[in-house]
Amino acid sequence: MHIVNEDFQASDEFEATDADAARLAALKSALDIGLDEVIKGKKLFAAEVKVEGEGQPTKRFIATVGASPLIG
């Protein structure tokens, strides 16, 4: 799994029961990282998430987390 944007990069290897479980784990990791960044004061976190597995095609996703105050 690779999570990358212009300011951030993380990679990890892990075992998953199937391709769907791997995708869900990678997306959850990206959203957790995004939540931490937004809590630290970023208005928006966006990153490309790539999931690679043996014998499986590489899957790519964009994960975003943001916060904006409501006015009115």
CHARMM-style PDB file with segment names, atoms N, HN, CA, C and O in Angstrom:
ATOM      1  N   MET     1       0.845  -1.158   0.000  1.00  0.00      PROA
ATOM      2  CA  MET     1       0.000   0.000   0.000  1.00  0.00      PROA
ATOM      3  C   MET     1       0.896   1.228   0.000  1.00  0.00      PROA
ATOM      4  O   MET     1       1.886   1.282   0.729  1.00  0.00      PROA
ATOM      5  N   HSD     2       0.547   2.209  -0.816  1.00  0.00      PROA
ATOM      6  HN  HSD     2      -0.258   2.165  -1.408  1.00  0.00      PROA
ATOM      7  CA  HSD     2       1.270   3.473  -0.875  1.00  0.00      PROA
ATOM      8  C   HSD     2       0.243   4.599  -0.774  1.00  0.00      PROA
ATOM      9  O   HSD     2      -0.780   4.583  -1.458  1.00  0.00      PROA
ATOM     10  N   ILE     3       0.528   5.569   0.084  1.00  0.00      PROA
ATOM     11  HN  ILE     3       1.359   5.582   0.640  1.00  0.00      PROA
ATOM     12  CA  ILE     3      -0.315   6.759   0.219  1.00  0.00      PROA
ATOM     13  C   ILE     3       0.594   7.947  -0.058  1.00  0.00      PROA
ATOM     14  O   ILE     3       1.580   8.155   0.649  1.00  0.00      PROA
ATOM     15  N   VAL     4       0.263   8.733  -1.094  1.00  0.00      PROA
ATOM     16  HN  VAL     4      -0.538   8.564  -1.668  1.00  0.00      PROA
ATOM     17  CA  VAL     4       1.170   9.785  -1.550  1.00  0.00      PROA
ATOM     18  C   VAL     4       0.384  11.040  -1.918  1.00  0.00      PROA
ATOM     19  O   VAL     4      -0.671  10.968  -2.548  1.00  0.00      PROA
ATOM     20  N   ASN     5       0.925  12.202  -1.509  1.00  0.00      PROA
ATOM     21  HN  ASN     5       1.782  12.261  -0.997  1.00  0.00      PROA
ATOM     22  CA  ASN     5       0.498  13.477  -2.066  1.00  0.00      PROA
ATOM     23  C   ASN     5       1.730  14.370  -2.135  1.00  0.00      PROA
ATOM     24  O   ASN     5       2.842  13.889  -1.918  1.00  0.00      PROA
ATOM     25  N   GLU     6       1.564  15.650  -2.431  1.00  0.00      PROA
ATOM     26  HN  GLU     6       0.660  16.040  -2.607  1.00  0.00      PROA
ATOM     27  CA  GLU     6       2.732  16.509  -2.629  1.00  0.00      PROA
ATOM     28  C   GLU     6       3.537  16.737  -1.348  1.00  0.00      PROA
ATOM     29  O   GLU     6       4.719  17.076  -1.419  1.00  0.00      PROA
ATOM     30  N   ASP     7       2.913  16.554  -0.169  1.00  0.00      PROA
ATOM     31  HN  ASP     7       1.953  16.279  -0.111  1.00  0.00      PROA
ATOM     32  CA  ASP     7       3.592  16.800   1.100  1.00  0.00      PROA
ATOM     33  C   ASP     7       3.821  15.546   1.932  1.00  0.00      PROA
ATOM     34  O   ASP     7       4.503  15.604   2.956  1.00  0.00      PROA
ATOM     35  N   PHE     8       3.275  14.433   1.519  1.00  0.00      PROA
ATOM     36  HN  PHE     8       2.721  14.386   0.687  1.00  0.00      PROA
ATOM     37  CA  PHE     8       3.224  13.275   2.402  1.00  0.00      PROA
ATOM     38  C   PHE     8       3.436  11.995   1.599  1.00  0.00      PROA
ATOM     39  O   PHE     8       2.993  11.882   0.456  1.00  0.00      PROA
ATOM     40  N   GLN     9       4.123  11.027   2.220  1.00  0.00      PROA
ATOM     41  HN  GLN     9       4.483  11.118   3.148  1.00  0.00      PROA
ATOM     42  CA  GLN     9       4.275   9.720   1.598  1.00  0.00      PROA
ATOM     43  C   GLN     9       4.353   8.662   2.690  1.00  0.00      PROA
ATOM     44  O   GLN     9       5.094   8.814   3.660  1.00  0.00      PROA
ATOM     45  N   ALA    10       3.592   7.599   2.528  1.00  0.00      PROA
ATOM     46  HN  ALA    10       2.990   7.475   1.739  1.00  0.00      PROA
ATOM     47  CA  ALA    10       3.641   6.466   3.460  1.00  0.00      PROA
ATOM     48  C   ALA    10       3.483   5.183   2.656  1.00  0.00      PROA
ATOM     49  O   ALA    10       2.729   5.125   1.685  1.00  0.00      PROA
ATOM     50  N   SER    11       4.200   4.173   3.078  1.00  0.00      PROA
ATOM     51  HN  SER    11       4.812   4.220   3.867  1.00  0.00      PROA
ATOM     52  CA  SER    11       4.090   2.856   2.452  1.00  0.00      PROA
ATOM     53  C   SER    11       4.067   1.814   3.549  1.00  0.00      PROA
ATOM     54  O   SER    11       4.682   1.987   4.600  1.00  0.00      PROA
ATOM     55  N   ASP    12       3.355   0.735   3.297  1.00  0.00      PROA
ATOM     56  HN  ASP    12       2.855   0.594   2.442  1.00  0.00      PROA
ATOM     57  CA  ASP    12       3.282  -0.341   4.273  1.00  0.00      PROA
ATOM     58  C   ASP    12       2.951  -1.632   3.540  1.00  0.00      PROA
ATOM     59  O   ASP    12       2.258  -1.631   2.523  1.00  0.00      PROA
ATOM     60  N   GLU    13       3.457  -2.718   4.074  1.00  0.00      PROA
ATOM     61  HN  GLU    13       4.020  -2.719   4.900  1.00  0.00      PROA
ATOM     62  CA  GLU    13       3.104  -4.042   3.567  1.00  0.00      PROA
ATOM     63  C   GLU    13       2.315  -4.750   4.649  1.00  0.00      PROA
ATOM     64  O   GLU    13       2.671  -4.698   5.826  1.00  0.00      PROA
ATOM     65  N   PHE    14       1.247  -5.410   4.249  1.00  0.00      PROA
ATOM     66  HN  PHE    14       0.957  -5.453   3.293  1.00  0.00      PROA
ATOM     67  CA  PHE    14       0.451  -6.160   5.212  1.00  0.00      PROA
ATOM     68  C   PHE    14      -0.254  -7.294   4.509  1.00  0.00      PROA
ATOM     69  O   PHE    14      -0.419  -7.283   3.289  1.00  0.00      PROA
ATOM     70  N   GLU    15      -0.662  -8.262   5.282  1.00  0.00      PROA
ATOM     71  HN  GLU    15      -0.528  -8.271   6.273  1.00  0.00      PROA
ATOM     72  CA  GLU    15      -1.402  -9.406   4.756  1.00  0.00      PROA
ATOM     73  C   GLU    15      -2.895  -9.119   4.887  1.00  0.00      PROA
ATOM     74  O   GLU    15      -3.358  -8.651   5.927  1.00  0.00      PROA
ATOM     75  N   ALA    16      -3.630  -9.400   3.841  1.00  0.00      PROA
ATOM     76  HN  ALA    16      -3.254  -9.780   2.996  1.00  0.00      PROA
ATOM     77  CA  ALA    16      -5.086  -9.249   3.870  1.00  0.00      PROA
ATOM     78  C   ALA    16      -5.710 -10.548   3.375  1.00  0.00      PROA
ATOM     79  O   ALA    16      -5.104 -11.291   2.603  1.00  0.00      PROA
ATOM     80  N   THR    17      -6.920 -10.805   3.829  1.00  0.00      PROA
ATOM     81  HN  THR    17      -7.412 -10.201   4.456  1.00  0.00      PROA
ATOM     82  CA  THR    17      -7.594 -12.046   3.458  1.00  0.00      PROA
ATOM     83  C   THR    17      -7.970 -12.076   1.983  1.00  0.00      PROA
ATOM     84  O   THR    17      -8.014 -13.145   1.375  1.00  0.00      PROA
ATOM     85  N   ASP    18      -8.242 -10.901   1.401  1.00  0.00      PROA
ATOM     86  HN  ASP    18      -8.206 -10.033   1.896  1.00  0.00      PROA
ATOM     87  CA  ASP    18      -8.571 -10.831  -0.019  1.00  0.00      PROA
ATOM     88  C   ASP    18      -8.353  -9.401  -0.520  1.00  0.00      PROA
ATOM     89  O   ASP    18      -7.994  -8.515   0.256  1.00  0.00      PROA
ATOM     90  N   ALA    19      -8.567  -9.186  -1.801  1.00  0.00      PROA
ATOM     91  HN  ALA    19      -8.858  -9.906  -2.431  1.00  0.00      PROA
ATOM     92  CA  ALA    19      -8.327  -7.876  -2.409  1.00  0.00      PROA
ATOM     93  C   ALA    19      -9.233  -6.802  -1.824  1.00  0.00      PROA
ATOM     94  O   ALA    19      -8.794  -5.669  -1.627  1.00  0.00      PROA
ATOM     95  N   ASP    20     -10.484  -7.135  -1.546  1.00  0.00      PROA
ATOM     96  HN  ASP    20     -10.841  -8.055  -1.706  1.00  0.00      PROA
ATOM     97  CA  ASP    20     -11.401  -6.152  -0.956  1.00  0.00      PROA
ATOM     98  C   ASP    20     -10.925  -5.714   0.418  1.00  0.00      PROA
ATOM     99  O   ASP    20     -10.980  -4.527   0.738  1.00  0.00      PROA
ATOM    100  N   ALA    21     -10.463  -6.640   1.227  1.00  0.00      PROA
ATOM    101  HN  ALA    21     -10.419  -7.604   0.967  1.00  0.00      PROA
ATOM    102  CA  ALA    21      -9.959  -6.308   2.560  1.00  0.00      PROA
ATOM    103  C   ALA    21      -8.721  -5.418   2.452  1.00  0.00      PROA
ATOM    104  O   ALA    21      -8.552  -4.500   3.254  1.00  0.00      PROA
ATOM    105  N   ALA    22      -7.867  -5.673   1.482  1.00  0.00      PROA
ATOM    106  HN  ALA    22      -8.005  -6.419   0.830  1.00  0.00      PROA
ATOM    107  CA  ALA    22      -6.676  -4.847   1.285  1.00  0.00      PROA
ATOM    108  C   ALA    22      -7.060  -3.420   0.895  1.00  0.00      PROA
ATOM    109  O   ALA    22      -6.493  -2.457   1.411  1.00  0.00      PROA
ATOM    110  N   ARG    23      -8.021  -3.289  -0.013  1.00  0.00      PROA
ATOM    111  HN  ARG    23      -8.481  -4.071  -0.433  1.00  0.00      PROA
ATOM    112  CA  ARG    23      -8.473  -1.956  -0.424  1.00  0.00      PROA
ATOM    113  C   ARG    23      -9.085  -1.207   0.743  1.00  0.00      PROA
ATOM    114  O   ARG    23      -8.793  -0.028   0.943  1.00  0.00      PROA
ATOM    115  N   LEU    24      -9.922  -1.865   1.510  1.00  0.00      PROA
ATOM    116  HN  LEU    24     -10.159  -2.823   1.348  1.00  0.00      PROA
ATOM    117  CA  LEU    24     -10.551  -1.207   2.660  1.00  0.00      PROA
ATOM    118  C   LEU    24      -9.511  -0.773   3.687  1.00  0.00      PROA
ATOM    119  O   LEU    24      -9.605   0.330   4.224  1.00  0.00      PROA
ATOM    120  N   ALA    25      -8.530  -1.613   3.968  1.00  0.00      PROA
ATOM    121  HN  ALA    25      -8.454  -2.509   3.532  1.00  0.00      PROA
ATOM    122  CA  ALA    25      -7.489  -1.266   4.930  1.00  0.00      PROA
ATOM    123  C   ALA    25      -6.665  -0.073   4.442  1.00  0.00      PROA
ATOM    124  O   ALA    25      -6.335   0.814   5.229  1.00  0.00      PROA
ATOM    125  N   ALA    26      -6.336  -0.046   3.160  1.00  0.00      PROA
ATOM    126  HN  ALA    26      -6.604  -0.767   2.521  1.00  0.00      PROA
ATOM    127  CA  ALA    26      -5.553   1.062   2.607  1.00  0.00      PROA
ATOM    128  C   ALA    26      -6.341   2.368   2.654  1.00  0.00      PROA
ATOM    129  O   ALA    26      -5.796   3.407   3.029  1.00  0.00      PROA
ATOM    130  N   LEU    27      -7.598   2.324   2.283  1.00  0.00      PROA
ATOM    131  HN  LEU    27      -8.041   1.481   1.978  1.00  0.00      PROA
ATOM    132  CA  LEU    27      -8.426   3.533   2.320  1.00  0.00      PROA
ATOM    133  C   LEU    27      -8.629   4.015   3.754  1.00  0.00      PROA
ATOM    134  O   LEU    27      -8.596   5.218   4.013  1.00  0.00      PROA
ATOM    135  N   LYS    28      -8.836   3.097   4.678  1.00  0.00      PROA
ATOM    136  HN  LYS    28      -8.863   2.119   4.468  1.00  0.00      PROA
ATOM    137  CA  LYS    28      -8.989   3.478   6.087  1.00  0.00      PROA
ATOM    138  C   LYS    28      -7.718   4.155   6.591  1.00  0.00      PROA
ATOM    139  O   LYS    28      -7.790   5.153   7.307  1.00  0.00      PROA
ATOM    140  N   SER    29      -6.572   3.626   6.226  1.00  0.00      PROA
ATOM    141  HN  SER    29      -6.514   2.815   5.644  1.00  0.00      PROA
ATOM    142  CA  SER    29      -5.306   4.243   6.632  1.00  0.00      PROA
ATOM    143  C   SER    29      -5.189   5.662   6.084  1.00  0.00      PROA
ATOM    144  O   SER    29      -4.787   6.574   6.806  1.00  0.00      PROA
ATOM    145  N   ALA    30      -5.534   5.850   4.823  1.00  0.00      PROA
ATOM    146  HN  ALA    30      -5.860   5.108   4.236  1.00  0.00      PROA
ATOM    147  CA  ALA    30      -5.461   7.180   4.216  1.00  0.00      PROA
ATOM    148  C   ALA    30      -6.415   8.147   4.895  1.00  0.00      PROA
ATOM    149  O   ALA    30      -6.058   9.301   5.131  1.00  0.00      PROA
ATOM    150  N   LEU    31      -7.616   7.700   5.211  1.00  0.00      PROA
ATOM    151  HN  LEU    31      -7.906   6.762   5.019  1.00  0.00      PROA
ATOM    152  CA  LEU    31      -8.579   8.568   5.887  1.00  0.00      PROA
ATOM    153  C   LEU    31      -8.127   8.899   7.302  1.00  0.00      PROA
ATOM    154  O   LEU    31      -8.333  10.022   7.763  1.00  0.00      PROA
ATOM    155  N   ASP    32      -7.514   7.947   8.001  1.00  0.00      PROA
ATOM    156  HN  ASP    32      -7.346   7.035   7.627  1.00  0.00      PROA
ATOM    157  CA  ASP    32      -6.969   8.214   9.337  1.00  0.00      PROA
ATOM    158  C   ASP    32      -5.863   9.268   9.277  1.00  0.00      PROA
ATOM    159  O   ASP    32      -5.815  10.168  10.115  1.00  0.00      PROA
ATOM    160  N   ILE    33      -4.980   9.155   8.289  1.00  0.00      PROA
ATOM    161  HN  ILE    33      -5.020   8.424   7.608  1.00  0.00      PROA
ATOM    162  CA  ILE    33      -3.911  10.142   8.108  1.00  0.00      PROA
ATOM    163  C   ILE    33      -4.522  11.508   7.804  1.00  0.00      PROA
ATOM    164  O   ILE    33      -4.096  12.520   8.360  1.00  0.00      PROA
ATOM    165  N   GLY    34      -5.519  11.534   6.921  1.00  0.00      PROA
ATOM    166  HN  GLY    34      -5.865  10.711   6.470  1.00  0.00      PROA
ATOM    167  CA  GLY    34      -6.187  12.787   6.577  1.00  0.00      PROA
ATOM    168  C   GLY    34      -6.849  13.427   7.775  1.00  0.00      PROA
ATOM    169  O   GLY    34      -6.783  14.645   7.940  1.00  0.00      PROA
ATOM    170  N   LEU    35      -7.489  12.629   8.615  1.00  0.00      PROA
ATOM    171  HN  LEU    35      -7.542  11.639   8.481  1.00  0.00      PROA
ATOM    172  CA  LEU    35      -8.125  13.159   9.822  1.00  0.00      PROA
ATOM    173  C   LEU    35      -7.085  13.805  10.727  1.00  0.00      PROA
ATOM    174  O   LEU    35      -7.317  14.893  11.256  1.00  0.00      PROA
ATOM    175  N   ASP    36      -5.951  13.154  10.912  1.00  0.00      PROA
ATOM    176  HN  ASP    36      -5.763  12.271  10.483  1.00  0.00      PROA
ATOM    177  CA  ASP    36      -4.875  13.738  11.724  1.00  0.00      PROA
ATOM    178  C   ASP    36      -4.407  15.068  11.151  1.00  0.00      PROA
ATOM    179  O   ASP    36      -4.183  16.021  11.898  1.00  0.00      PROA
ATOM    180  N   GLU    37      -4.258  15.139   9.837  1.00  0.00      PROA
ATOM    181  HN  GLU    37      -4.440  14.365   9.230  1.00  0.00      PROA
ATOM    182  CA  GLU    37      -3.809  16.378   9.195  1.00  0.00      PROA
ATOM    183  C   GLU    37      -4.835  17.499   9.367  1.00  0.00      PROA
ATOM    184  O   GLU    37      -4.455  18.642   9.618  1.00  0.00      PROA
ATOM    185  N   VAL    38      -6.113  17.194   9.237  1.00  0.00      PROA
ATOM    186  HN  VAL    38      -6.422  16.265   9.032  1.00  0.00      PROA
ATOM    187  CA  VAL    38      -7.158  18.203   9.403  1.00  0.00      PROA
ATOM    188  C   VAL    38      -7.207  18.673  10.853  1.00  0.00      PROA
ATOM    189  O   VAL    38      -7.383  19.863  11.110  1.00  0.00      PROA
ATOM    190  N   ILE    39      -7.055  17.756  11.797  1.00  0.00      PROA
ATOM    191  HN  ILE    39      -6.912  16.789  11.588  1.00  0.00      PROA
ATOM    192  CA  ILE    39      -7.033  18.138  13.216  1.00  0.00      PROA
ATOM    193  C   ILE    39      -5.853  19.069  13.493  1.00  0.00      PROA
ATOM    194  O   ILE    39      -5.957  19.961  14.335  1.00  0.00      PROA
ATOM    195  N   LYS    40      -4.741  18.873  12.800  1.00  0.00      PROA
ATOM    196  HN  LYS    40      -4.656  18.149  12.116  1.00  0.00      PROA
ATOM    197  CA  LYS    40      -3.559  19.721  12.974  1.00  0.00      PROA
ATOM    198  C   LYS    40      -3.719  21.090  12.324  1.00  0.00      PROA
ATOM    199  O   LYS    40      -2.858  21.954  12.495  1.00  0.00      PROA
ATOM    200  N   GLY    41      -4.805  21.305  11.580  1.00  0.00      PROA
ATOM    201  HN  GLY    41      -5.504  20.604  11.441  1.00  0.00      PROA
ATOM    202  CA  GLY    41      -5.062  22.624  11.016  1.00  0.00      PROA
ATOM    203  C   GLY    41      -5.155  22.711   9.510  1.00  0.00      PROA
ATOM    204  O   GLY    41      -5.500  23.769   8.982  1.00  0.00      PROA
ATOM    205  N   LYS    42      -4.857  21.628   8.792  1.00  0.00      PROA
ATOM    206  HN  LYS    42      -4.577  20.769   9.220  1.00  0.00      PROA
ATOM    207  CA  LYS    42      -5.023  21.663   7.331  1.00  0.00      PROA
ATOM    208  C   LYS    42      -6.511  21.708   7.007  1.00  0.00      PROA
ATOM    209  O   LYS    42      -7.316  21.042   7.658  1.00  0.00      PROA
ATOM    210  N   LYS    43      -6.867  22.483   6.014  1.00  0.00      PROA
ATOM    211  HN  LYS    43      -6.214  23.024   5.485  1.00  0.00      PROA
ATOM    212  CA  LYS    43      -8.269  22.539   5.602  1.00  0.00      PROA
ATOM    213  C   LYS    43      -8.652  21.352   4.745  1.00  0.00      PROA
ATOM    214  O   LYS    43      -9.808  20.929   4.737  1.00  0.00      PROA
ATOM    215  N   LEU    44      -7.672  20.807   4.015  1.00  0.00      PROA
ATOM    216  HN  LEU    44      -6.732  21.150   4.021  1.00  0.00      PROA
ATOM    217  CA  LEU    44      -7.951  19.693   3.107  1.00  0.00      PROA
ATOM    218  C   LEU    44      -6.742  18.784   3.025  1.00  0.00      PROA
ATOM    219  O   LEU    44      -5.608  19.251   2.920  1.00  0.00      PROA
ATOM    220  N   PHE    45      -6.984  17.492   3.073  1.00  0.00      PROA
ATOM    221  HN  PHE    45      -7.905  17.112   3.158  1.00  0.00      PROA
ATOM    222  CA  PHE    45      -5.948  16.497   2.828  1.00  0.00      PROA
ATOM    223  C   PHE    45      -6.459  15.617   1.699  1.00  0.00      PROA
ATOM    224  O   PHE    45      -7.577  15.105   1.763  1.00  0.00      PROA
ATOM    225  N   ALA    46      -5.648  15.441   0.674  1.00  0.00      PROA
ATOM    226  HN  ALA    46      -4.740  15.857   0.622  1.00  0.00      PROA
ATOM    227  CA  ALA    46      -5.987  14.552  -0.431  1.00  0.00      PROA
ATOM    228  C   ALA    46      -4.738  13.759  -0.782  1.00  0.00      PROA
ATOM    229  O   ALA    46      -3.629  14.294  -0.768  1.00  0.00      PROA
ATOM    230  N   ALA    47      -4.923  12.488  -1.095  1.00  0.00      PROA
ATOM    231  HN  ALA    47      -5.824  12.054  -1.106  1.00  0.00      PROA
ATOM    232  CA  ALA    47      -3.780  11.645  -1.439  1.00  0.00      PROA
ATOM    233  C   ALA    47      -4.211  10.537  -2.382  1.00  0.00      PROA
ATOM    234  O   ALA    47      -5.364  10.107  -2.391  1.00  0.00      PROA
ATOM    235  N   GLU    48      -3.249  10.092  -3.174  1.00  0.00      PROA
ATOM    236  HN  GLU    48      -2.312  10.441  -3.167  1.00  0.00      PROA
ATOM    237  CA  GLU    48      -3.456   8.915  -4.013  1.00  0.00      PROA
ATOM    238  C   GLU    48      -3.141   7.691  -3.169  1.00  0.00      PROA
ATOM    239  O   GLU    48      -2.133   7.649  -2.464  1.00  0.00      PROA
ATOM    240  N   VAL    49      -4.011   6.701  -3.248  1.00  0.00      PROA
ATOM    241  HN  VAL    49      -4.830   6.735  -3.821  1.00  0.00      PROA
ATOM    242  CA  VAL    49      -3.823   5.437  -2.538  1.00  0.00      PROA
ATOM    243  C   VAL    49      -3.658   4.349  -3.589  1.00  0.00      PROA
ATOM    244  O   VAL    49      -4.533   4.154  -4.433  1.00  0.00      PROA
ATOM    245  N   LYS    50      -2.528   3.637  -3.535  1.00  0.00      PROA
ATOM    246  HN  LYS    50      -1.817   3.796  -2.850  1.00  0.00      PROA
ATOM    247  CA  LYS    50      -2.286   2.534  -4.469  1.00  0.00      PROA
ATOM    248  C   LYS    50      -2.192   1.243  -3.671  1.00  0.00      PROA
ATOM    249  O   LYS    50      -1.482   1.162  -2.669  1.00  0.00      PROA
ATOM    250  N   VAL    51      -2.919   0.242  -4.136  1.00  0.00      PROA
ATOM    251  HN  VAL    51      -3.496   0.308  -4.950  1.00  0.00      PROA
ATOM    252  CA  VAL    51      -2.898  -1.075  -3.500  1.00  0.00      PROA
ATOM    253  C   VAL    51      -2.387  -2.066  -4.537  1.00  0.00      PROA
ATOM    254  O   VAL    51      -2.964  -2.221  -5.613  1.00  0.00      PROA
ATOM    255  N   GLU    52      -1.287  -2.733  -4.187  1.00  0.00      PROA
ATOM    256  HN  GLU    52      -0.818  -2.606  -3.313  1.00  0.00      PROA
ATOM    257  CA  GLU    52      -0.678  -3.711  -5.083  1.00  0.00      PROA
ATOM    258  C   GLU    52      -0.689  -5.064  -4.393  1.00  0.00      PROA
ATOM    259  O   GLU    52      -0.409  -5.152  -3.197  1.00  0.00      PROA
ATOM    260  N   GLY    53      -1.003  -6.096  -5.118  1.00  0.00      PROA
ATOM    261  HN  GLY    53      -1.230  -6.024  -6.089  1.00  0.00      PROA
ATOM    262  CA  GLY    53      -0.995  -7.438  -4.549  1.00  0.00      PROA
ATOM    263  C   GLY    53      -0.469  -8.439  -5.560  1.00  0.00      PROA
ATOM    264  O   GLY    53      -0.541  -8.225  -6.770  1.00  0.00      PROA
ATOM    265  N   GLU    54       0.055  -9.524  -5.044  1.00  0.00      PROA
ATOM    266  HN  GLU    54       0.113  -9.698  -4.061  1.00  0.00      PROA
ATOM    267  CA  GLU    54       0.567 -10.562  -5.924  1.00  0.00      PROA
ATOM    268  C   GLU    54      -0.566 -11.134  -6.772  1.00  0.00      PROA
ATOM    269  O   GLU    54      -1.591 -11.573  -6.251  1.00  0.00      PROA
ATOM    270  N   GLY    55      -0.366 -11.120  -8.060  1.00  0.00      PROA
ATOM    271  HN  GLY    55       0.467 -10.764  -8.484  1.00  0.00      PROA
ATOM    272  CA  GLY    55      -1.359 -11.685  -8.960  1.00  0.00      PROA
ATOM    273  C   GLY    55      -2.605 -10.836  -9.140  1.00  0.00      PROA
ATOM    274  O   GLY    55      -3.548 -11.257  -9.811  1.00  0.00      PROA
ATOM    275  N   GLN    56      -2.623  -9.636  -8.547  1.00  0.00      PROA
ATOM    276  HN  GLN    56      -1.857  -9.294  -8.002  1.00  0.00      PROA
ATOM    277  CA  GLN    56      -3.779  -8.749  -8.652  1.00  0.00      PROA
ATOM    278  C   GLN    56      -3.354  -7.473  -9.379  1.00  0.00      PROA
ATOM    279  O   GLN    56      -2.220  -7.020  -9.219  1.00  0.00      PROA
ATOM    280  N   PRO    57      -4.246  -6.895 -10.169  1.00  0.00      PROA
ATOM    281  CA  PRO    57      -3.910  -5.612 -10.789  1.00  0.00      PROA
ATOM    282  C   PRO    57      -3.823  -4.516  -9.723  1.00  0.00      PROA
ATOM    283  O   PRO    57      -4.531  -4.565  -8.717  1.00  0.00      PROA
ATOM    284  N   THR    58      -2.964  -3.542  -9.946  1.00  0.00      PROA
ATOM    285  HN  THR    58      -2.389  -3.502 -10.763  1.00  0.00      PROA
ATOM    286  CA  THR    58      -2.840  -2.411  -9.022  1.00  0.00      PROA
ATOM    287  C   THR    58      -4.125  -1.600  -9.068  1.00  0.00      PROA
ATOM    288  O   THR    58      -4.650  -1.302 -10.140  1.00  0.00      PROA
ATOM    289  N   LYS    59      -4.622  -1.249  -7.889  1.00  0.00      PROA
ATOM    290  HN  LYS    59      -4.196  -1.492  -7.018  1.00  0.00      PROA
ATOM    291  CA  LYS    59      -5.819  -0.409  -7.773  1.00  0.00      PROA
ATOM    292  C   LYS    59      -5.390   0.945  -7.247  1.00  0.00      PROA
ATOM    293  O   LYS    59      -4.561   1.028  -6.342  1.00  0.00      PROA
ATOM    294  N   ARG    60      -5.957   2.018  -7.815  1.00  0.00      PROA
ATOM    295  HN  ARG    60      -6.631   1.950  -8.550  1.00  0.00      PROA
ATOM    296  CA  ARG    60      -5.625   3.384  -7.410  1.00  0.00      PROA
ATOM    297  C   ARG    60      -6.895   4.118  -7.026  1.00  0.00      PROA
ATOM    298  O   ARG    60      -7.928   3.987  -7.683  1.00  0.00      PROA
ATOM    299  N   PHE    61      -6.806   4.894  -5.950  1.00  0.00      PROA
ATOM    300  HN  PHE    61      -5.967   5.001  -5.416  1.00  0.00      PROA
ATOM    301  CA  PHE    61      -7.932   5.664  -5.443  1.00  0.00      PROA
ATOM    302  C   PHE    61      -7.440   7.047  -5.026  1.00  0.00      PROA
ATOM    303  O   PHE    61      -6.246   7.242  -4.795  1.00  0.00      PROA
ATOM    304  N   ILE    62      -8.347   7.992  -4.931  1.00  0.00      PROA
ATOM    305  HN  ILE    62      -9.316   7.834  -5.119  1.00  0.00      PROA
ATOM    306  CA  ILE    62      -8.067   9.288  -4.321  1.00  0.00      PROA
ATOM    307  C   ILE    62      -8.905   9.354  -3.050  1.00  0.00      PROA
ATOM    308  O   ILE    62     -10.122   9.171  -3.080  1.00  0.00      PROA
ATOM    309  N   ALA    63      -8.227   9.621  -1.929  1.00  0.00      PROA
ATOM    310  HN  ALA    63      -7.239   9.770  -1.905  1.00  0.00      PROA
ATOM    311  CA  ALA    63      -8.915   9.772  -0.646  1.00  0.00      PROA
ATOM    312  C   ALA    63      -8.780  11.225  -0.208  1.00  0.00      PROA
ATOM    313  O   ALA    63      -7.690  11.793  -0.280  1.00  0.00      PROA
ATOM    314  N   THR    64      -9.875  11.834   0.245  1.00  0.00      PROA
ATOM    315  HN  THR    64     -10.761  11.372   0.304  1.00  0.00      PROA
ATOM    316  CA  THR    64      -9.833  13.217   0.698  1.00  0.00      PROA
ATOM    317  C   THR    64     -10.544  13.358   2.037  1.00  0.00      PROA
ATOM    318  O   THR    64     -11.532  12.680   2.319  1.00  0.00      PROA
ATOM    319  N   VAL    65     -10.008  14.260   2.848  1.00  0.00      PROA
ATOM    320  HN  VAL    65      -9.205  14.810   2.619  1.00  0.00      PROA
ATOM    321  CA  VAL    65     -10.637  14.628   4.117  1.00  0.00      PROA
ATOM    322  C   VAL    65     -10.525  16.126   4.216  1.00  0.00      PROA
ATOM    323  O   VAL    65      -9.453  16.685   3.982  1.00  0.00      PROA
ATOM    324  N   GLY    66     -11.607  16.787   4.557  1.00  0.00      PROA
ATOM    325  HN  GLY    66     -12.478  16.333   4.747  1.00  0.00      PROA
ATOM    326  CA  GLY    66     -11.566  18.246   4.686  1.00  0.00      PROA
ATOM    327  C   GLY    66     -12.540  18.735   5.730  1.00  0.00      PROA
ATOM    328  O   GLY    66     -13.443  18.016   6.158  1.00  0.00      PROA
ATOM    329  N   ALA    67     -12.336  19.970   6.127  1.00  0.00      PROA
ATOM    330  HN  ALA    67     -11.603  20.554   5.779  1.00  0.00      PROA
ATOM    331  CA  ALA    67     -13.231  20.607   7.083  1.00  0.00      PROA
ATOM    332  C   ALA    67     -13.329  22.083   6.733  1.00  0.00      PROA
ATOM    333  O   ALA    67     -12.338  22.715   6.366  1.00  0.00      PROA
ATOM    334  N   SER    68     -14.530  22.620   6.850  1.00  0.00      PROA
ATOM    335  HN  SER    68     -15.334  22.107   7.148  1.00  0.00      PROA
ATOM    336  CA  SER    68     -14.766  24.022   6.576  1.00  0.00      PROA
ATOM    337  C   SER    68     -15.833  24.527   7.525  1.00  0.00      PROA
ATOM    338  O   SER    68     -16.845  23.856   7.728  1.00  0.00      PROA
ATOM    339  N   PRO    69     -15.629  25.695   8.108  1.00  0.00      PROA
ATOM    340  CA  PRO    69     -16.648  26.229   9.016  1.00  0.00      PROA
ATOM    341  C   PRO    69     -17.913  26.614   8.250  1.00  0.00      PROA
ATOM    342  O   PRO    69     -17.848  27.071   7.109  1.00  0.00      PROA
ATOM    343  N   LEU    70     -19.038  26.424   8.884  1.00  0.00      PROA
ATOM    344  HN  LEU    70     -19.090  26.052   9.811  1.00  0.00      PROA
ATOM    345  CA  LEU    70     -20.313  26.861   8.306  1.00  0.00      PROA
ATOM    346  C   LEU    70     -20.529  28.324   8.681  1.00  0.00      PROA
ATOM    347  O   LEU    70     -20.307  28.729   9.822  1.00  0.00      PROA
ATOM    348  N   ILE    71     -20.960  29.094   7.710  1.00  0.00      PROA
ATOM    349  HN  ILE    71     -21.141  28.765   6.784  1.00  0.00      PROA
ATOM    350  CA  ILE    71     -21.207  30.514   7.944  1.00  0.00      PROA
ATOM    351  C   ILE    71     -22.711  30.748   7.883  1.00  0.00      PROA
ATOM    352  O   ILE    71     -23.398  30.290   6.970  1.00  0.00      PROA
ATOM    353  N   GLY    72     -23.192  31.466   8.870  1.00  0.00      PROA
ATOM    354  HN  GLY    72     -22.634  31.838   9.611  1.00  0.00      PROA
ATOM    355  CA  GLY    72     -24.597  31.827   8.833  1.00  0.00      PROA
ATOM    356  C   GLY    72     -25.387  31.308   9.908  1.00  0.00      PROA
ATOM    357  OT1 GLY    72     -26.591  31.558   9.967  1.00  0.00      PROA
TER     358      GLY     72
END
